[in-house]
């Protein structure tokens, strides 16, 4: 999460809206949002998915938890791609390249 917020500008120029989806409660996510905003001057919006419905739709559900990773959903709610990756933040260059690759396929 920290790496994404530090490197959010690497996704500039893309016509996308970004969200963080988590099974955490809205209160927990608001606290994290506020800490990120205080530290970096901005924070992505969070979506609380405590029942893992969206997470499951994205193929990112693991029992009662969510895999770490990232993905893309189009405006109609279709899943474009998902990637399960515990190290996506540590490998931000690889993550950004994959997102841009999938985004460019939509053009």
N, CA, C and O of each residue as an XYZ file, in Angstrom:
428
protein
N       0.823     -1.182      0.000
C       0.000      0.000      0.000
C       0.876      1.258      0.000
O       0.614      2.219     -0.724
N       1.912      1.224      0.824
C       2.817      2.363      0.911
C       3.510      2.592     -0.428
O       3.601      3.726     -0.897
N       4.004      1.506     -1.046
C       4.692      1.651     -2.331
C       3.778      2.231     -3.400
O       4.213      3.047     -4.212
N       2.526      1.821     -3.407
C       1.579      2.354     -4.377
C       1.398      3.851     -4.163
O       1.424      4.623     -5.122
N       1.217      4.257     -2.933
C       1.012      5.679     -2.666
C       2.271      6.504     -2.950
O       2.176      7.659     -3.364
N       3.434      5.919     -2.729
C       4.684      6.617     -3.047
C       4.868      6.767     -4.561
O       5.495      7.720     -5.023
N       4.318      5.823     -5.325
C       4.574      5.766     -6.769
C       3.333      5.962     -7.618
O       3.331      5.596     -8.793
N       2.290      6.524     -7.060
C       1.021      6.674     -7.760
C       1.175      7.451     -9.068
O       0.430      7.224    -10.021
N       2.134      8.357     -9.109
C       2.348      9.166    -10.315
C       2.799      8.335    -11.514
O       2.722      8.808    -12.647
N       3.266      7.114    -11.290
C       3.688      6.255    -12.401
C       2.491      5.812    -13.250
O       2.665      5.305    -14.358
N       1.288      6.003    -12.728
C       0.076      5.652    -13.478
C      -0.618      6.891    -14.031
O      -1.737      6.800    -14.537
N       0.026      8.031    -13.941
C      -0.531      9.259    -14.515
C      -0.736      9.094    -16.018
O       0.000      8.368    -16.687
N      -1.735      9.773    -16.524
C      -2.008      9.738    -17.950
C      -2.940      8.606    -18.370
O      -3.328      8.511    -19.535
N      -3.288      7.765    -17.435
C      -4.215      6.678    -17.732
C      -5.604      7.113    -17.281
O      -5.766      7.662    -16.191
N      -6.587      6.871    -18.111
C      -7.969      7.243    -17.802
C      -8.591      6.135    -16.944
O      -9.413      5.346    -17.411
N      -8.172      6.104    -15.677
C      -8.653      5.061    -14.764
C      -8.987      5.676    -13.415
O      -8.468      6.730    -13.047
N      -9.852      5.004    -12.698
C     -10.110      5.324    -11.305
C      -9.564      4.158    -10.500
O      -9.794      2.997    -10.840
N      -8.847      4.465     -9.442
C      -8.247      3.418     -8.627
C      -8.904      3.380     -7.254
O      -9.243      4.408     -6.668
N      -9.069      2.157     -6.766
C      -9.637      1.923     -5.447
C      -8.862      0.804     -4.776
O      -8.269     -0.043     -5.443
N      -8.873      0.809     -3.467
C      -8.340     -0.293     -2.686
C      -9.544     -1.048     -2.144
O     -10.417     -0.454     -1.511
N      -9.595     -2.350     -2.388
C     -10.695     -3.182     -1.913
C     -10.170     -4.060     -0.787
O      -9.141     -4.721     -0.928
N     -10.889     -4.062      0.332
C     -10.452     -4.811      1.499
C     -11.656     -5.347      2.254
O     -12.747     -4.780      2.188
N     -11.452     -6.428      2.961
C     -12.537     -6.947      3.790
C     -12.615     -6.216      5.129
O     -13.521     -6.474      5.922
N     -11.676     -5.310      5.386
C     -11.688     -4.537      6.629
C     -12.940     -3.668      6.720
O     -13.562     -3.344      5.708
N     -13.294     -3.300      7.934
C     -14.485     -2.476      8.167
C     -14.269     -1.059      7.651
O     -13.129     -0.619      7.497
N     -15.349     -0.350      7.386
C     -15.213      1.053      6.972
C     -14.415      1.887      7.979
O     -13.653      2.771      7.588
N     -14.589      1.609      9.255
C     -13.858      2.366     10.286
C     -12.353      2.111     10.199
O     -11.553      3.040     10.303
N     -11.976      0.854     10.009
C     -10.555      0.519      9.873
C      -9.966      1.167      8.628
O      -8.847      1.679      8.652
N     -10.730      1.141      7.541
C     -10.250      1.711      6.284
C     -10.163      3.228      6.354
O      -9.259      3.823      5.767
N     -11.086      3.855      7.059
C     -11.018      5.304      7.228
C      -9.762      5.691      7.996
O      -9.108      6.679      7.662
N      -9.423      4.924      9.016
C      -8.204      5.188      9.782
C      -6.969      5.066      8.888
O      -6.083      5.920      8.933
N      -6.909      4.013      8.080
C      -5.780      3.836      7.154
C      -5.753      4.949      6.113
O      -4.690      5.495      5.815
N      -6.906      5.286      5.562
C      -7.015      6.373      4.586
C      -6.446      7.663      5.169
O      -5.661      8.349      4.515
N      -6.834      7.985      6.373
C      -6.373      9.214      7.020
C      -4.869      9.204      7.259
O      -4.207     10.227      7.085
N      -4.322      8.053      7.657
C      -2.870      7.948      7.879
C      -2.109      8.134      6.564
O      -1.091      8.824      6.525
N      -2.606      7.517      5.490
C      -1.953      7.667      4.190
C      -2.038      9.112      3.703
O      -1.067      9.653      3.172
N      -3.179      9.720      3.881
C      -3.360     11.102      3.455
C      -2.431     12.034      4.236
O      -1.848     12.961      3.673
N      -2.305     11.776      5.527
C      -1.416     12.585      6.361
C       0.042     12.413      5.943
O       0.804     13.379      5.909
N       0.421     11.182      5.627
C       1.813     10.890      5.275
C       2.164     11.334      3.856
O       3.230     11.908      3.637
N       1.271     11.072      2.879
C       1.593     11.314      1.472
C       0.839     12.469      0.839
O       1.089     12.818     -0.315
N      -0.078     13.061      1.579
C      -0.854     14.172      1.033
C      -2.017     13.719      0.176
O      -2.736     14.549     -0.380
N      -2.213     12.410      0.060
C      -3.320     11.847     -0.707
C      -3.508     10.387     -0.304
O      -2.616      9.770      0.277
N      -4.660      9.858     -0.615
C      -4.917      8.436     -0.420
C      -5.949      7.996     -1.440
O      -6.887      8.730     -1.752
N      -5.769      6.816     -1.945
C      -6.780      6.244     -2.815
C      -8.039      5.977     -1.992
O      -7.952      5.748     -0.786
N      -9.196      6.005     -2.629
C     -10.417      5.641     -1.911
C     -10.427      4.135     -1.621
O      -9.877      3.334     -2.377
N     -11.058      3.783     -0.523
C     -11.160      2.389     -0.108
C     -12.593      1.894     -0.267
O     -13.547      2.653     -0.099
N     -12.730      0.615     -0.592
C     -14.022     -0.053     -0.653
C     -13.985     -1.173      0.375
O     -13.129     -2.056      0.317
N     -14.922     -1.130      1.318
C     -15.029     -2.180      2.314
C     -15.884     -3.306      1.745
O     -17.020     -3.082      1.327
N     -15.338     -4.509      1.732
C     -16.020     -5.684      1.202
C     -15.953     -6.805      2.249
O     -15.317     -7.833      2.016
N     -16.613     -6.607      3.405
C     -16.477     -7.572      4.500
C     -17.003     -8.963      4.175
O     -16.558     -9.941      4.774
N     -17.932     -9.070      3.247
C     -18.462    -10.381      2.862
C     -17.736    -10.977      1.658
O     -18.109    -12.045      1.171
N     -16.712    -10.294      1.183
C     -15.846    -10.760      0.098
C     -16.583    -10.985     -1.217
O     -16.144    -11.796     -2.032
N     -17.680    -10.292     -1.438
C     -18.450    -10.487     -2.674
C     -17.683    -10.008     -3.901
O     -17.534    -10.755     -4.868
N     -17.199     -8.775     -3.872
C     -16.433     -8.256     -5.008
C     -15.096     -8.977     -5.118
O     -14.640     -9.303     -6.214
N     -14.488     -9.215     -3.994
C     -13.208     -9.926     -3.979
C     -13.372    -11.316     -4.601
O     -12.518    -11.760     -5.369
N     -14.456    -11.990     -4.272
C     -14.732    -13.306     -4.856
C     -14.975    -13.194     -6.357
O     -14.454    -13.994     -7.134
N     -15.769    -12.198     -6.767
C     -16.038    -11.991     -8.199
C     -14.745    -11.799     -8.977
O     -14.635    -12.210    -10.133
N     -13.770    -11.172     -8.334
C     -12.486    -10.929     -8.991
C     -11.556    -12.145     -8.925
O     -10.441    -12.104     -9.446
N     -12.013    -13.218     -8.289
C     -11.169    -14.409     -8.174
C     -10.050    -14.242     -7.180
O      -9.026    -14.920     -7.271
N     -10.234    -13.338     -6.223
C      -9.176    -13.032     -5.270
C      -9.513    -13.515     -3.853
O      -8.861    -13.112     -2.890
N     -10.526    -14.375     -3.725
C     -10.936    -14.881     -2.412
C     -10.174    -16.153     -2.092
O     -10.029    -17.038     -2.935
N      -9.690    -16.230     -0.864
C      -8.994    -17.423     -0.381
C      -9.615    -17.784      0.966
O      -9.259    -17.215      1.998
N     -10.545    -18.733      0.942
C     -11.313    -19.102      2.129
C     -12.036    -17.869      2.666
O     -12.880    -17.302      1.972
N     -11.720    -17.451      3.878
C     -12.367    -16.265      4.455
C     -11.467    -15.032      4.376
O     -11.671    -14.062      5.106
N     -10.497    -15.070      3.511
C      -9.545    -13.965      3.361
C      -9.489    -13.555      1.885
O     -10.116    -14.163      1.018
N      -8.725    -12.521      1.647
C      -8.493    -12.074      0.270
C      -7.014    -12.215     -0.045
O      -6.154    -11.941      0.792
N      -6.738    -12.648     -1.269
C      -5.356    -12.627     -1.736
C      -4.928    -11.172     -1.883
O      -5.759    -10.295     -2.121
N      -3.659    -10.926     -1.743
C      -3.124     -9.610     -2.088
C      -2.869     -9.609     -3.581
O      -2.507    -10.632     -4.164
N      -3.059     -8.474     -4.183
C      -2.825     -8.373     -5.611
C      -3.502     -7.149     -6.172
O      -3.772     -6.185     -5.456
N      -3.776     -7.196     -7.466
C      -4.379     -6.055     -8.140
C      -5.121     -6.558     -9.367
O      -4.935     -7.697     -9.795
N      -5.951     -5.712     -9.920
C      -6.715     -6.100    -11.089
C      -7.375     -4.891    -11.718
O      -7.154     -3.752    -11.307
N      -8.187     -5.163    -12.721
C      -8.869     -4.094    -13.437
C     -10.285     -4.545    -13.764
O     -10.511     -5.665    -14.224
N     -11.229     -3.651    -13.518
C     -12.636     -3.870    -13.826
C     -13.074     -2.749    -14.750
O     -12.736     -1.589    -14.515
N     -13.828     -3.078    -15.808
C     -14.300     -2.023    -16.700
C     -15.556     -1.354    -16.121
O     -16.065     -1.765    -15.079
N     -16.035     -0.337    -16.801
C     -17.168      0.448    -16.306
C     -18.444     -0.373    -16.197
O     -19.348      0.000    -15.449
N     -18.539     -1.474    -16.918
C     -19.712     -2.339    -16.862
C     -19.597     -3.403    -15.771
O     -20.523     -4.189    -15.567
N     -18.469     -3.427    -15.076
C     -18.279     -4.403    -14.012
C     -17.639     -5.702    -14.454
O     -17.571     -6.653    -13.676
N     -17.163     -5.760    -15.700
C     -16.480     -6.953    -16.194
C     -15.035     -6.979    -15.695
O     -14.352     -5.955    -15.690
N     -14.587     -8.136    -15.286
C     -13.211     -8.284    -14.824
C     -12.304     -8.360    -16.053
O     -12.457     -9.249    -16.890
N     -11.373     -7.433    -16.154
C     -10.418     -7.410    -17.264
C      -9.250     -8.345    -16.962
O      -8.870     -9.161    -17.802
N      -8.684     -8.226    -15.766
C      -7.635     -9.133    -15.333
C      -7.463     -9.003    -13.823
O      -7.853     -8.000    -13.226
N      -6.883    -10.015    -13.225
C      -6.471     -9.960    -11.824
C      -5.125    -10.648    -11.698
O      -4.794    -11.548    -12.470
N      -4.373    -10.219    -10.732
C      -3.074    -10.806    -10.457
C      -2.932    -10.987     -8.955
O      -3.015    -10.019     -8.200
N      -2.721    -12.213     -8.524
C      -2.454    -12.498     -7.116
C      -0.951    -12.348     -6.916
O      -0.158    -13.024     -7.572
N      -0.569    -11.461     -6.010
C       0.858    -11.182     -5.845
C       1.092    -10.492     -4.511
O       0.766     -9.316     -4.350
N       1.654    -11.216     -3.558
C       1.960    -10.637     -2.247
C       3.013     -9.537     -2.328
O       3.113     -8.712     -1.419
N       3.785     -9.514     -3.382
C       4.921     -8.575     -3.477
C       4.705     -7.482     -4.513
O       5.669     -6.859     -4.960
N       3.456     -7.236     -4.904
C       3.175     -6.249     -5.953
C       3.704     -4.874     -5.587
O       4.150     -4.135     -6.464
N       3.665     -4.517     -4.317
C       4.154     -3.202     -3.899
C       5.662     -3.107     -3.917
O       6.227     -2.076     -4.283
N       6.309     -4.181     -3.524
C       7.773     -4.217     -3.527
C       8.318     -4.241     -4.952
O       9.445     -3.818     -5.207
N       7.500     -4.743     -5.873
C       7.898     -4.838     -7.280
C       7.053     -3.865     -8.101
O       6.460     -4.238     -9.113
N       7.010     -2.616     -7.647
C       6.088     -1.634     -8.219
C       6.323     -1.418     -9.712
O       5.365     -1.177    -10.446
N       7.550     -1.497    -10.175
C       7.819     -1.313    -11.614
C       7.136     -2.410    -12.428
O       6.527     -2.133    -13.461
N       7.236     -3.646    -11.964
C       6.591     -4.784    -12.627
C       5.067     -4.627    -12.569
O       4.374     -4.900    -13.549
N       4.557     -4.190    -11.432
C       3.118     -3.984    -11.263
C       2.607     -2.921    -12.217
O       1.597     -3.127    -12.891
N       3.287     -1.792    -12.282
C       2.881     -0.698    -13.172
C       2.935     -1.159    -14.630
O       2.037     -0.851    -15.414
N       3.979     -1.890    -14.990
C       4.101     -2.378    -16.376
C       2.931     -3.290    -16.735
O       2.389     -3.187    -17.835
N       2.534     -4.176    -15.829
C       1.413     -5.090    -16.088
C       0.105     -4.308    -16.217
O      -0.696     -4.592    -17.108
N      -0.118     -3.340    -15.352
C      -1.343     -2.537    -15.427
C      -1.387     -1.778    -16.753
O      -2.422     -1.755    -17.418
N      -0.293     -1.168    -17.133
C      -0.253     -0.437    -18.407
C      -0.444     -1.368    -19.596
O      -1.123     -1.013    -20.559
N       0.146     -2.552    -19.536
C      -0.026     -3.533    -20.622
C      -1.504     -3.885    -20.790
O      -2.019     -3.877    -21.907
N      -2.176     -4.189    -19.703
C      -3.594     -4.561    -19.773
C      -4.453     -3.366    -20.185
O      -5.416     -3.525    -20.935
N      -4.118     -2.197    -19.709
C      -4.852     -0.986    -20.069
C      -4.728     -0.719    -21.570
O      -5.720     -0.385    -22.218
N      -3.539     -0.859    -22.122
C      -3.312     -0.611    -23.540
C      -4.046     -1.610    -24.436
O      -4.364     -1.285    -25.579
N      -4.315     -2.802    -23.946
C      -5.075     -3.789    -24.711
C      -6.522     -3.326    -24.923
O      -7.183     -3.763    -25.865
N      -7.007     -2.448    -24.052
C      -8.388     -1.972    -24.142
C      -8.578     -0.911    -25.210
O      -9.708     -0.626    -25.606
N      -7.495     -0.327    -25.676
C      -7.584      0.757    -26.666
C      -7.839      0.221    -28.047
O      -7.942      0.994    -29.000
